[in-house]
Amino acid sequence: TRSYSVTGVQTFALPIYAMRRTIAAKRTDIAVLKSCGATDGDIRAIFVLDGLSIGILGAAAGVLAGLGITLNINTVVKAFASALRFAASLLGSGSRGGDGYRLFSPLYFYLESIPVSITWGELAFIALMALLSTTASAFLASKRVSEARPSEVFRNE
């Protein structure tokens, strides 16, 4: 449970921090929009839509990368084993770095390849949580928008 709580904190804390930095960097732009009549809700919607678009792109990239690696995991493992064999041959450990070396030796492992099973419901849940976490983080970070007063921002510029 400890790893889940650390992951949960990182899932929400990092996007909130990133959005707060973005909002702080855009204080002048926010002041200009407010002086032109934009409400706090209008400006907050801009940042929430930004978080939503980041969530959509991030979830899509994560799902595609995850599926690509998962469906080709045995090829990835073989490439990694080949890289290890090559590194061993460069380091001069010829006795263990020959063609007989296998990452998953049959002496210790009974599987010839890693079985792959994709649970589409879990995949959809993970993508949805990525989308919701970035959107919620953007919403929480955008609450600071109302603190920016155009007159104070322009005076400090």
DACORVEN-V585121 format. One record per residue. N is the residue number from 1. D_LAST is the distance of its C-alpha to the last C-alpha in whole Angstrom. Layout:
N D_LAST
N D_LAST
This chain:
1 48
2 45
3 44
4 43
5 41
6 39
7 39
8 38
9 35
10 34
11 34
12 32
13 30
14 29
15 27
16 26
17 24
18 23
19 22
20 20
21 18
22 18
23 16
24 14
25 13
26 12
27 10
28 8
29 12
30 13
31 11
32 12
33 16
34 16
35 15
36 18
37 20
38 20
39 22
40 21
41 24
42 23
43 20
44 22
45 25
46 23
47 23
48 26
49 27
50 25
51 27
52 30
53 30
54 30
55 33
56 35
57 34
58 35
59 38
60 39
61 39
62 40
63 43
64 44
65 43
66 45
67 48
68 48
69 49
70 51
71 53
72 54
73 54
74 57
75 56
76 53
77 55
78 58
79 55
80 54
81 57
82 58
83 55
84 56
85 59
86 58
87 56
88 59
89 61
90 58
91 59
92 62
93 63
94 66
95 68
96 65
97 63
98 66
99 67
100 68
101 65
102 63
103 60
104 62
105 65
106 68
107 70
108 67
109 66
110 68
111 65
112 66
113 62
114 59
115 60
116 57
117 57
118 54
119 53
120 52
121 51
122 49
123 47
124 46
125 45
126 43
127 41
128 41
129 39
130 37
131 36
132 35
133 34
134 31
135 31
136 31
137 28
138 26
139 27
140 26
141 23
142 22
143 23
144 19
145 18
146 19
147 17
148 13
149 13
150 11
151 10
152 9
153 6
154 5
155 6
156 4
157 0
